[in-house]
């Protein structure tokens, strides 16, 4: 994967709304925090609403396309997730973007944009959306967000994870994001996972049987056939009432992946919970026992 140049304080960045409509108060708080470090641009049309979308497909595609091709901007930040990025992803100027890449940052529904970027060989950042930054998350959420952008090659470890399926130490590019979005991309025949990659997965508000169905579909569809390892982040508000995540997720993952001879760990600190540590999508990672090492050799510009 080709990494864009690291950001520096004072760089110009653009905030866009490619998916769902924003809560103006949360977005302005997030932008206020961004402005303490970068020069932020956005347009008034970012607050448009068309039902569950942040304006029409044409508006959102035009806004994001303009940001992708803007020579002055060093990064593009998603205002929020929701739904809608998949509707416009195929119409965006990915080939031109790959020729002059800049950081594309977000998560959840933004997974559809990450998938398009990695298909063109461009690294991105899986991290909090701007509205989420405005909710005053734990300091580590903001700290890792800045570190991913300004020090993309820095080494970091997620220790003490739950080993759902053991295996040898493996290394490869870490990609992925929201399970439901990846499942939808697979249904549309738009999902391509690089051979030897480490797949990171998270979700929110999905009942266990739906998580099972999505994982089973991806396994039986052969999408994980060349994958080196699976890393599960938060599956927030998915467990039945009174049941801890470890009581259902680990068993479900072990059952759904029983035909895959690869390591699988759970409990990584990314997802829809307030603690949402950013990582480079396409950066090198290593899964070793109960640890995931980020920023291995090969990550960064």
C-alpha positions in Angstrom: 0.0 0.0 0.0 1.2 3.5 -0.8 0.9 5.8 2.2 0.2 9.5 1.8 2.6 12.0 3.3 2.3 12.4 7.1 0.3 15.4 8.3 1.9 18.3 10.2 0.2 20.9 12.5 -1.1 23.8 10.3 -1.8 21.6 7.3 -5.0 22.2 5.4 -7.7 19.5 5.7 -11.3 19.1 4.4 -14.3 17.7 6.3 -17.0 16.0 4.2 -20.2 14.1 4.9 -20.3 11.1 2.5 -22.9 9.1 4.5 -25.5 10.1 7.0 -26.6 13.5 8.2 -24.7 15.2 11.0 -25.7 16.5 14.4 -24.5 20.1 14.0 -23.5 20.5 17.6 -21.4 17.4 17.7 -19.8 18.3 14.3 -19.0 21.9 15.3 -17.4 20.6 18.6 -15.3 18.1 16.5 -14.3 20.9 14.1 -13.3 23.2 17.0 -10.9 20.5 18.2 -9.5 20.0 14.7 -9.0 23.7 14.3 -6.6 23.7 17.3 -4.2 21.8 15.1 -5.1 22.0 11.4 -6.6 24.5 9.0 -10.1 23.1 8.4 -12.4 23.7 5.4 -15.9 22.6 4.8 -19.0 23.8 2.9 -22.4 24.8 4.3 -23.9 22.0 2.2 -22.4 19.5 4.6 -25.5 20.0 6.8 -28.0 19.0 4.1 -30.3 16.1 4.8 -32.2 13.8 2.5 -33.9 11.3 4.8 -31.1 9.1 6.3 -28.5 10.6 3.9 -26.4 13.8 4.1 -28.0 15.1 1.0 -28.4 13.5 -2.4 -26.0 11.1 -3.9 -24.9 13.8 -6.4 -24.2 16.2 -3.6 -22.2 13.8 -1.5 -20.2 12.5 -4.5 -19.4 16.0 -5.7 -18.2 17.1 -2.3 -16.0 14.0 -1.8 -14.7 14.0 -5.3 -13.7 17.7 -5.0 -11.9 16.9 -1.8 -10.1 13.9 -3.3 -8.7 16.1 -6.2 -8.1 19.3 -4.2 -4.3 19.9 -4.5 -4.2 22.1 -1.3 -5.8 19.6 1.1 -3.6 17.0 2.9 -6.4 14.9 4.4 -10.1 14.2 4.2 -12.1 13.6 7.4 -15.6 12.1 7.4 -18.1 14.0 9.5 -19.9 10.8 10.6 -20.9 7.3 9.5 -24.4 6.1 9.2 -25.2 4.9 5.7 -24.6 6.1 2.1 -20.9 5.8 1.2 -21.4 2.6 -0.7 -23.9 4.3 -3.0 -21.3 6.7 -4.3 -18.0 4.9 -3.9 -17.8 3.5 -7.5 -18.4 7.0 -9.0 -15.4 8.6 -7.2 -12.1 9.5 -9.0 -10.0 6.7 -7.4 -7.4 6.4 -10.1 -6.6 10.1 -9.9 -6.7 9.9 -6.1 -4.2 7.1 -6.1 -1.8 9.2 -8.2 -1.8 12.0 -5.6 -3.1 10.3 -2.4 -4.0 12.1 0.8 -5.2 10.6 4.1 -8.9 9.5 4.1 -10.1 9.2 7.7 -13.2 7.6 9.2 -14.8 4.4 10.2 -18.1 2.5 10.3 -19.9 3.3 7.0 -16.6 4.8 5.7 -15.4 1.2 5.4 -16.8 1.3 1.9 -14.4 4.1 1.0 -11.5 2.3 2.7 -12.2 -0.8 0.6 -12.1 1.3 -2.6 -8.9 2.9 -1.5 -7.1 -0.4 -0.7 -8.3 -1.8 -4.1 -6.2 1.1 -5.6 -3.3 0.5 -3.3 -3.8 3.5 -1.1 -3.5 3.4 2.7 -6.1 5.1 4.8 -6.9 5.7 8.5 -9.6 3.7 10.4 -10.4 6.2 13.1 -13.0 8.3 14.7 -15.3 10.5 12.6 -15.3 14.2 13.3 -18.6 14.1 15.1 -17.2 11.4 17.4 -14.2 13.5 18.2 -16.6 16.2 19.3 -18.1 13.9 22.0 -14.9 14.2 24.1 -13.8 10.6 23.8 -11.0 9.2 26.0 -7.7 10.9 25.4 -6.2 7.7 23.8 -8.8 8.0 21.0 -7.7 11.4 20.0 -4.0 10.6 20.7 -3.9 7.6 18.4 -5.9 9.5 15.8 -3.3 12.2 15.6 -0.4 9.7 15.7 -1.9 7.7 12.8 -1.9 10.9 10.7 1.4 12.5 11.8 3.5 9.4 12.6 2.0 6.6 10.5 5.0 4.4 10.8 5.2 4.5 14.6 5.1 1.1 16.3 2.2 0.3 18.7 0.9 -2.8 20.4 -2.6 -4.0 21.3 -1.7 -6.4 24.2 -3.7 -8.8 26.2 -6.3 -9.7 23.6 -8.5 -12.8 23.8 -7.1 -15.6 21.8 -10.2 -17.2 20.1 -8.2 -19.4 17.8 -4.5 -19.9 18.2 -1.9 -20.2 15.5 1.6 -19.2 14.4 2.8 -15.7 14.3 1.6 -14.0 11.1 2.4 -10.7 9.5 0.6 -8.7 6.7 -1.3 -5.6 5.9 -4.2 -4.9 8.2 -7.4 -4.0 6.5 -11.1 -4.2 7.1 -13.6 -2.2 9.2 -17.3 -2.6 9.7 -18.5 -6.2 9.3 -22.0 -5.2 7.9 -20.4 -3.0 5.3 -17.9 -5.6 4.2 -20.7 -8.1 4.0 -22.7 -5.7 1.9 -19.7 -5.1 -0.4 -19.3 -8.9 -0.8 -23.0 -9.2 -1.7 -22.4 -6.6 -4.4 -19.3 -8.4 -5.6 -17.2 -5.3 -4.7 -15.0 -6.9 -1.9 -11.5 -7.9 -2.6 -9.3 -8.9 0.3 -5.6 -9.0 -0.5 -4.0 -12.4 0.0 -2.0 -12.6 3.2 -3.8 -9.7 4.9 -5.0 -9.4 8.5 -8.7 -8.5 8.6 -9.9 -6.2 11.4 -13.7 -6.4 12.1 -16.1 -4.4 14.3 -19.8 -3.6 14.4 -22.6 -2.1 16.5 -26.2 -2.9 17.2 -26.2 -6.3 15.4 -27.9 -9.3 17.1 -25.6 -12.3 17.5 -27.4 -14.3 14.8 -26.8 -11.5 12.3 -23.1 -11.4 13.2 -23.1 -15.2 12.7 -24.9 -14.9 9.4 -22.5 -12.3 8.0 -19.4 -14.1 9.2 -20.7 -17.4 7.9 -21.5 -15.8 4.5 -18.0 -14.4 4.2 -16.3 -17.7 5.2 -18.5 -19.8 2.9 -18.2 -17.3 0.1 -14.4 -17.8 0.2 -13.6 -14.2 1.1 -11.4 -15.3 4.0 -9.6 -18.0 2.0 -6.3 -16.2 1.6 -6.5 -14.2 4.9 -3.6 -14.6 7.4 -5.5 -13.7 10.6 -8.7 -12.1 12.0 -8.8 -9.4 14.6 -12.1 -8.5 16.2 -12.6 -5.1 17.8 -15.8 -3.9 19.6 -19.2 -5.4 18.9 -21.0 -2.9 20.9 -24.7 -3.2 21.7 -24.7 -6.6 20.1 -24.9 -8.9 23.1 -28.3 -10.0 24.5 -29.2 -8.2 27.8 -27.2 -9.4 30.7 -24.7 -11.3 28.6 -21.1 -10.1 28.3 -19.4 -9.8 24.9 -16.9 -12.6 25.7 -19.8 -15.0 26.5 -21.2 -14.9 23.0 -18.7 -13.4 20.5 -15.7 -15.6 21.2 -17.7 -18.8 20.9 -19.5 -17.5 17.8 -16.2 -16.6 16.1 -14.7 -19.9 17.0 -17.7 -21.7 15.5 -18.0 -19.7 12.4 -14.3 -19.9 11.6 -13.7 -23.5 12.4 -12.8 -24.3 8.8 -10.2 -21.6 8.7 -6.7 -22.6 9.8 -5.7 -19.1 10.9 -5.3 -17.2 14.2 -8.2 -15.1 15.5 -8.1 -12.7 18.4 -10.8 -10.5 20.0 -11.1 -7.5 22.2 -9.0 -5.1 20.2 -9.6 -1.4 21.1 -11.4 -0.1 18.0 -15.1 0.2 17.1 -18.1 2.2 18.2 -17.2 2.4 21.9 -15.7 5.8 23.1 -12.3 4.1 23.0 -11.7 3.8 19.3 -8.0 3.6 18.6 -7.0 4.6 15.1 -4.9 2.4 12.8 -3.5 2.5 9.3 -5.7 0.5 6.9 -3.0 -1.1 4.7 -0.2 -0.7 7.2 1.8 -3.7 8.2 0.8 -5.5 11.3 1.7 -8.7 13.2 -0.4 -11.1 15.2 1.5 -12.9 17.8 -0.3 -14.8 20.5 -2.5 -12.4 22.4 -0.9 -9.3 20.8 -1.3 -7.3 17.6 1.7 -5.2 16.7 1.0 -2.2 14.5 3.5 -0.2 12.6 5.8 -3.1 11.7 8.4 -2.7 8.9 6.8 -1.5 5.7 4.3 0.9 7.3 4.6 4.6 6.4 5.8 6.7 3.5 
